[in-house]
Amino acid sequence: RRVFMGSLGVIDTGVIDTFGAEIVDASEPLEPSFEIQTGSAQIVLKGEDAYGSRKLVLESSDELHVTFVCDGHGGAAAAQLCADKLLPILIEEARGDGSTASLQRAATRACARLHAEARAASTAGSTLTCIIVHPGRREVTAFNLGDSAAWMVPRDGSAATLLAEDHRLDTSEAERERVIALGGRLAHARGLSGEPGGPLRLWPGGGVGGAAQARVLGDSRLGDFVDATPAVTSLKLPRCGADFLVCSDGVWDALPAEAVLATVRGMMRSPVTLAASAIVESALNQRHAYDCDGYRRPRDDTTALLLRVRRSDEAEVLPAGGCLGCS
């Protein structure tokens, strides 16, 4: 087992374990067993991205593989707090129950607790996107606050699934309506010329600068405009397995999702850490596509995590890139 340690997170990049599931009904096909691998890559500018990946075992013996990204703003405090405390709080809030309903409740409760602790500790804020894979039940639960997108990319080449909501005010009509209903003022920032530019922002008043999103953790300067209720979803893991990608906006602001997903698909037989590194390097290169000023200096913290759920018999069922019996 190889462990990658960054300044704000720890990633296990080795094969963690192999899981199987018993036949529930003789008429049902045998559930496949899976191998789980995790890898990461990060380029640091401000040190406000935090991340992690672990295998958790609940009292119910449910084995879960969890990977997450926190993209901080206004300092690293909220993101670091989230990285340090998310997994222990998730275990507590699951209360020994690994069922779908329990994991969804645990996600919501964990965000509420992290939000309160982040506000008590500093004025910083953070996004949070988390993926929980239950291989034995062949199920995925995802939850998020903010704009750190996550995707499930089936290993048979079929369509990818977006697992996170985008909570930016510029792109989320629901968030704009929510903030306006609370009396929030939305406007673009103005540059030196006086012309508006950049993303739509919330201006809470009191001399506080504009915020591009208010569905986050912490951010006490935004007062009651912040909603720390995560978007939560659960869905079936394809029988062919899947690669799960979670990235901070340093990736998504630089590259279209289609290009990132193409990289994931094209590197499914490459080491996961190499694939994550390719995504981060592509984002860095794209940021400097039109100038070479400070070429190796990123324009934002840029983090990519890849969680690979691979069938143990993939060599037999995916001989030519097609999966037999996927559903």
Disulfide bonds with the S-S distance in Angstrom:
Cys323-Cys326 2.13
